[in-house]
Structures are given as C-alpha cells and as structure tokens.
Amino acid sequence: MTDYPEPKNPAEVRKIYDSLRANLPLIPRPDTFVITRTVSMLSAEDQAEIIKKVKEFTVFDKEQNDPYGEHDFIKVTHQEIDYFLKFDWYGGSEGYRVVITLMQASDY
C-alpha cells in the first residue's frame, strides 16, 4: 500500500479536488469515484446531467459551503432534488488517495 501525504494547505487540496472534479466520471487510481445506489438507479441521462452540474459548479463561498477553501463539498439540484458531491482524503488507506462520492441528499 502506498501512502499519500496530505496536502500542506487548502490551496493544494483545492487544486487536487478541482482537477479530479474536472475529469469526472473518469477517475484513475489511486483515486476513485463512487455513486450511491439512489444515484445509480437514475437514468444515464440524469446521471450525466448531475455530473455536468458538479463539474460546472463555481459558487464556493467561505460562509455558505466552503469554510476551509478546499472545494471538498458541492450541492447541486436536478429536477428539484438535491445532490451532494463530497471528497474524502484517504491518503492510501484502503488503497485509495481520494474517494469522491456522488449521492442524493437523502443518502447522507
């Protein structure tokens, strides 16, 4: 198992997360992208539209949704339902550096 040291500051975290988000849904090892069962039950078109929305998301605000400036959590709405995209730093644990999860808000 390879250890991946945590980034030293929020700017480094943000750079990694933004880069990964730009490449969704194609995330190579040591990172991975997972969706919850609720999201997997949506049509391919709906899944693609939600992923498009999280890729295009730019409204990061320290007071509202990004207190540490890491861009590690995103909320988008599709067909009046909220969806979350979250990033978790595993650092090599379980064989992954970063796990990205797309879920319906009710899954959280």
KOLMAR-135606 format. One record per atom (N, C-alpha, C): x, y negated, z; atom name; residue number from 1; residue in three letters; chain. Coordinates in pm, whole numbers, plus 50000, padded with zeros to 5 digits. Layout:
N
    east   north      up   atom    nr   rest   kette
       X       Y       Z     CA   NUM    ala       A
...
***
This chain:
108
    east   north      up   atom    nr   rest   kette
   50084   50118   50000      N     1    met       A
   50000   50000   50000     CA     1    met       A
   50088   49876   50000      C     1    met       A
   50056   49781   49917      N     2    thr       A
   50130   49656   49908     CA     2    thr       A
   50065   49552   49996      C     2    thr       A
   50147   49477   50069      N     3    asp       A
   50095   49365   50148     CA     3    asp       A
   50103   49239   50063      C     3    asp       A
   50000   49158   50072      N     4    tyr       A
   49994   49031   50003     CA     4    tyr       A
   49985   48922   50108      C     4    tyr       A
   50092   48844   50125      N     5    pro       A
   50088   48742   50229     CA     5    pro       A
   49979   48640   50203      C     5    pro       A
   49917   48596   50311      N     6    glu       A
   49813   48493   50297     CA     6    glu       A
   49875   48365   50245      C     6    glu       A
   49801   48294   50160      N     7    pro       A
   49849   48164   50114     CA     7    pro       A
   49876   48072   50233      C     7    pro       A
   49967   47979   50213      N     8    lys       A
   50012   47892   50322     CA     8    lys       A
   49916   47777   50354      C     8    lys       A
   49832   47740   50258      N     9    asn       A
   49744   47626   50281     CA     9    asn       A
   49618   47639   50194      C     9    asn       A
   49518   47558   50223      N    10    pro       A
   49392   47566   50147     CA    10    pro       A
   49409   47544   49997      C    10    pro       A
   49504   47461   49956      N    11    ala       A
   49524   47437   49812     CA    11    ala       A
   49567   47564   49741      C    11    ala       A
   49650   47646   49806      N    12    glu       A
   49693   47772   49745     CA    12    glu       A
   49576   47870   49738      C    12    glu       A
   49496   47876   49843      N    13    val       A
   49378   47963   49844     CA    13    val       A
   49283   47921   49732      C    13    val       A
   49256   47793   49725      N    14    arg       A
   49165   47737   49624     CA    14    arg       A
   49212   47772   49483      C    14    arg       A
   49342   47760   49458      N    15    lys       A
   49397   47791   49326     CA    15    lys       A
   49373   47937   49290      C    15    lys       A
   49396   48027   49383      N    16    ile       A
   49374   48170   49360     CA    16    ile       A
   49226   48198   49335      C    16    ile       A
   49141   48147   49423      N    17    tyr       A
   48997   48175   49412     CA    17    tyr       A
   48938   48114   49285      C    17    tyr       A
   48977   47992   49251      N    18    asp       A
   48924   47929   49130     CA    18    asp       A
   48968   48005   49005      C    18    asp       A
   49091   48054   49006      N    19    ser       A
   49141   48131   48893     CA    19    ser       A
   49064   48262   48878      C    19    ser       A
   49042   48330   48989      N    20    leu       A
   48965   48455   48985     CA    20    leu       A
   48822   48429   48938      C    20    leu       A
   48761   48325   48991      N    21    arg       A
   48623   48293   48955     CA    21    arg       A
   48610   48264   48806      C    21    arg       A
   48710   48198   48748      N    22    ala       A
   48708   48166   48606     CA    22    ala       A
   48709   48292   48519      C    22    ala       A
   48760   48402   48572      N    23    asn       A
   48772   48526   48496     CA    23    asn       A
   48660   48626   48523      C    23    asn       A
   48564   48591   48608      N    24    leu       A
   48454   48683   48635     CA    24    leu       A
   48383   48723   48507      C    24    leu       A
   48340   48846   48494      N    25    pro       A
   48344   48954   48590     CA    25    pro       A
   48467   49044   48578      C    25    pro       A
   48562   49006   48492      N    26    leu       A
   48679   49091   48466     CA    26    leu       A
   48792   49058   48563      C    26    leu       A
   48794   49125   48674      N    27    ile       A
   48893   49100   48779     CA    27    ile       A
   48984   49223   48792      C    27    ile       A
   49112   49209   48757      N    28    pro       A
   49203   49323   48765     CA    28    pro       A
   49256   49346   48907      C    28    pro       A
   49302   49467   48933      N    29    arg       A
   49369   49499   49059     CA    29    arg       A
   49489   49407   49074      C    29    arg       A
   49524   49366   49191      N    30    pro       A
   49483   49417   49320     CA    30    pro       A
   49355   49353   49374      C    30    pro       A
   49287   49274   49293      N    31    asp       A
   49162   49210   49335     CA    31    asp       A
   49046   49291   49280      C    31    asp       A
   48927   49266   49332      N    32    thr       A
   48810   49337   49280     CA    32    thr       A
   48685   49249   49293      C    32    thr       A
   48589   49277   49207      N    33    phe       A
   48461   49207   49205     CA    33    phe       A
   48352   49311   49227      C    33    phe       A
   48268   49289   49327      N    34    val       A
   48158   49382   49355     CA    34    val       A
   48027   49305   49359      C    34    val       A
   47920   49376   49325      N    35    ile       A
   47787   49318   49336     CA    35    ile       A
   47704   49408   49426      C    35    ile       A
   47611   49349   49496      N    36    thr       A
   47525   49428   49584     CA    36    thr       A
   47421   49503   49501      C    36    thr       A
   47358   49597   49563      N    37    arg       A
   47255   49678   49496     CA    37    arg       A
   47144   49588   49440      C    37    arg       A
   47105   49486   49517      N    38    thr       A
   46999   49396   49471     CA    38    thr       A
   47036   49330   49340      C    38    thr       A
   47160   49284   49330      N    39    val       A
   47205   49221   49205     CA    39    val       A
   47216   49325   49094      C    39    val       A
   47263   49444   49127      N    40    ser       A
   47279   49548   49024     CA    40    ser       A
   47145   49590   48963      C    40    ser       A
   47036   49567   49034      N    41    met       A
   46904   49604   48984     CA    41    met       A
   46846   49500   48887      C    41    met       A
   46914   49384   48876      N    42    leu       A
   46869   49283   48781     CA    42    leu       A
   46907   49324   48640      C    42    leu       A
   46842   49262   48543      N    43    ser       A
   46879   49290   48403     CA    43    ser       A
   47020   49239   48376      C    43    ser       A
   47082   49293   48274      N    44    ala       A
   47217   49249   48235     CA    44    ala       A
   47216   49099   48202      C    44    ala       A
   47108   49053   48142      N    45    glu       A
   47097   48911   48106     CA    45    glu       A
   47093   48824   48231      C    45    glu       A
   47015   48865   48332      N    46    asp       A
   47009   48788   48456     CA    46    asp       A
   47144   48789   48527      C    46    asp       A
   47209   48904   48532      N    47    gln       A
   47341   48911   48594     CA    47    gln       A
   47439   48816   48523      C    47    gln       A
   47437   48818   48392      N    48    ala       A
   47527   48732   48314     CA    48    ala       A
   47497   48584   48341      C    48    ala       A
   47371   48549   48354      N    49    glu       A
   47335   48409   48380     CA    49    glu       A
   47382   48366   48519      C    49    glu       A
   47369   48451   48617      N    50    ile       A
   47414   48418   48752     CA    50    ile       A
   47566   48403   48754      C    50    ile       A
   47636   48494   48689      N    51    ile       A
   47782   48484   48683     CA    51    ile       A
   47823   48356   48611      C    51    ile       A
   47753   48321   48506      N    52    lys       A
   47781   48195   48434     CA    52    lys       A
   47765   48076   48529      C    52    lys       A
   47660   48078   48608      N    53    lys       A
   47637   47967   48702     CA    53    lys       A
   47748   47957   48807      C    53    lys       A
   47794   48069   48860      N    54    val       A
   47901   48060   48961     CA    54    val       A
   48033   48018   48896      C    54    val       A
   48056   48058   48771      N    55    lys       A
   48178   48016   48702     CA    55    lys       A
   48178   47866   48676      C    55    lys       A
   48059   47811   48650      N    56    glu       A
   48047   47668   48618     CA    56    glu       A
   48028   47580   48741      C    56    glu       A
   48015   47639   48857      N    57    phe       A
   47988   47564   48980     CA    57    phe       A
   48105   47470   49010      C    57    phe       A
   48074   47344   49040      N    58    thr       A
   48178   47245   49070     CA    58    thr       A
   48148   47160   49193      C    58    thr       A
   48034   47181   49257      N    59    val       A
   47991   47092   49365     CA    59    val       A
   48040   47144   49501      C    59    val       A
   48170   47131   49522      N    60    phe       A
   48227   47170   49651     CA    60    phe       A
   48232   47045   49739      C    60    phe       A
   48177   47056   49859      N    61    asp       A
   48167   46941   49949     CA    61    asp       A
   48207   46984   50089      C    61    asp       A
   48299   46912   50147      N    62    lys       A
   48350   46947   50281     CA    62    lys       A
   48239   46953   50385      C    62    lys       A
   48142   46866   50374      N    63    glu       A
   48034   46861   50473     CA    63    glu       A
   47927   46968   50450      C    63    glu       A
   47910   47011   50326      N    64    gln       A
   47798   47099   50294     CA    64    gln       A
   47836   47247   50278      C    64    gln       A
   47941   47274   50198      N    65    asn       A
   47965   47413   50162     CA    65    asn       A
   48112   47454   50154      C    65    asn       A
   48203   47363   50183      N    66    asp       A
   48345   47395   50167     CA    66    asp       A
   48429   47326   50274      C    66    asp       A
   48405   47358   50402      N    67    pro       A
   48470   47284   50511     CA    67    pro       A
   48623   47294   50512      C    67    pro       A
   48679   47401   50456      N    68    tyr       A
   48824   47419   50458     CA    68    tyr       A
   48889   47391   50323      C    68    tyr       A
   48810   47355   50224      N    69    gly       A
   48865   47322   50092     CA    69    gly       A
   48919   47441   50017      C    69    gly       A
   48867   47561   50046      N    70    glu       A
   48919   47683   49984     CA    70    glu       A
   48834   47735   49867      C    70    glu       A
   48717   47679   49846      N    71    his       A
   48626   47725   49740     CA    71    his       A
   48594   47874   49756      C    71    his       A
   48572   47917   49880      N    72    asp       A
   48553   48059   49908     CA    72    asp       A
   48407   48102   49920      C    72    asp       A
   48315   48010   49896      N    73    phe       A
   48173   48043   49906     CA    73    phe       A
   48094   47954   49810      C    73    phe       A
   48005   48015   49735      N    74    ile       A
   47924   47942   49637     CA    74    ile       A
   47780   47989   49647      C    74    ile       A
   47689   47895   49638      N    75    lys       A
   47546   47929   49633     CA    75    lys       A
   47489   47873   49504      C    75    lys       A
   47423   47959   49428      N    76    val       A
   47353   47916   49307     CA    76    val       A
   47211   47970   49313      C    76    val       A
   47125   47909   49234      N    77    thr       A
   46986   47952   49228     CA    77    thr       A
   46955   47998   49086      C    77    thr       A
   46886   48111   49079      N    78    his       A
   46844   48167   48950     CA    78    his       A
   46701   48216   48967      C    78    his       A
   46614   48165   48884      N    79    gln       A
   46472   48200   48889     CA    79    gln       A
   46417   48186   49032      C    79    gln       A
   46452   48073   49095      N    80    glu       A
   46405   48035   49228     CA    80    glu       A
   46454   48127   49340      C    80    glu       A
   46557   48206   49314      N    81    ile       A
   46616   48293   49416     CA    81    ile       A
   46763   48251   49433      C    81    ile       A
   46806   48241   49558      N    82    asp       A
   46944   48202   49587     CA    82    asp       A
   47037   48322   49583      C    82    asp       A
   47156   48298   49528      N    83    tyr       A
   47262   48399   49521     CA    83    tyr       A
   47390   48340   49579      C    83    tyr       A
   47467   48424   49645      N    84    phe       A
   47594   48383   49704     CA    84    phe       A
   47708   48457   49636      C    84    phe       A
   47817   48385   49617      N    85    leu       A
   47943   48445   49576     CA    85    leu       A
   48041   48413   49687      C    85    leu       A
   48104   48517   49744      N    86    lys       A
   48199   48493   49851     CA    86    lys       A
   48328   48567   49825      C    86    lys       A
   48436   48507   49872      N    87    phe       A
   48570   48562   49858     CA    87    phe       A
   48621   48602   49996      C    87    phe       A
   48681   48720   50004      N    88    asp       A
   48742   48765   50128     CA    88    asp       A
   48885   48808   50099      C    88    asp       A
   48978   48754   50177      N    89    trp       A
   49119   48787   50164     CA    89    trp       A
   49148   48915   50241      C    89    trp       A
   49184   49021   50171      N    90    tyr       A
   49216   49148   50234     CA    90    tyr       A
   49367   49164   50253      C    90    tyr       A
   49447   49096   50173      N    91    gly       A
   49591   49097   50190     CA    91    gly       A
   49658   49232   50172      C    91    gly       A
   49594   49325   50105      N    92    gly       A
   49650   49458   50084     CA    92    gly       A
   49576   49566   50159      C    92    gly       A
   49497   49526   50257      N    93    ser       A
   49416   49623   50331     CA    93    ser       A
   49317   49686   50235      C    93    ser       A
   49299   49815   50247      N    94    glu       A
   49209   49891   50160     CA    94    glu       A
   49256   49888   50014      C    94    glu       A
   49379   49844   49988      N    95    gly       A
   49432   49841   49853     CA    95    gly       A
   49397   49718   49772      C    95    gly       A
   49332   49621   49835      N    96    tyr       A
   49291   49500   49763     CA    96    tyr       A
   49354   49376   49823      C    96    tyr       A
   49379   49277   49738      N    97    arg       A
   49422   49146   49785     CA    97    arg       A
   49299   49061   49817      C    97    arg       A
   49210   49044   49717      N    98    val       A
   49089   48964   49734     CA    98    val       A
   48970   49046   49688      C    98    val       A
   48863   49045   49769      N    99    val       A
   48738   49108   49730     CA    99    val       A
   48636   48996   49710      C    99    val       A
   48577   48995   49591      N   100    ile       A
   48477   48895   49555     CA   100    ile       A
   48342   48965   49552      C   100    ile       A
   48246   48911   49625      N   101    thr       A
   48115   48974   49633     CA   101    thr       A
   48007   48879   49584      C   101    thr       A
   47923   48929   49493      N   102    leu       A
   47806   48856   49445     CA   102    leu       A
   47684   48925   49506      C   102    leu       A
   47601   48846   49573      N   103    met       A
   47485   48903   49641     CA   103    met       A
   47367   48807   49635      C   103    met       A
   47249   48864   49649      N   104    gln       A
   47131   48781   49669     CA   104    gln       A
   47137   48731   49813      C   104    gln       A
   47090   48610   49838      N   105    ala       A
   47099   48552   49972     CA   105    ala       A
   47037   48644   50076      C   105    ala       A
   46931   48714   50039      N   106    ser       A
   46866   48804   50135     CA   106    ser       A
   46953   48924   50170      C   106    ser       A
   47058   48951   50093      N   107    asp       A
   47150   49062   50123     CA   107    asp       A
   47248   49027   50236      C   107    asp       A
   47265   48898   50261      N   108    tyr       A
   47369   48853   50356     CA   108    tyr       A
   47332   48883   50498      C   108    tyr       A
***
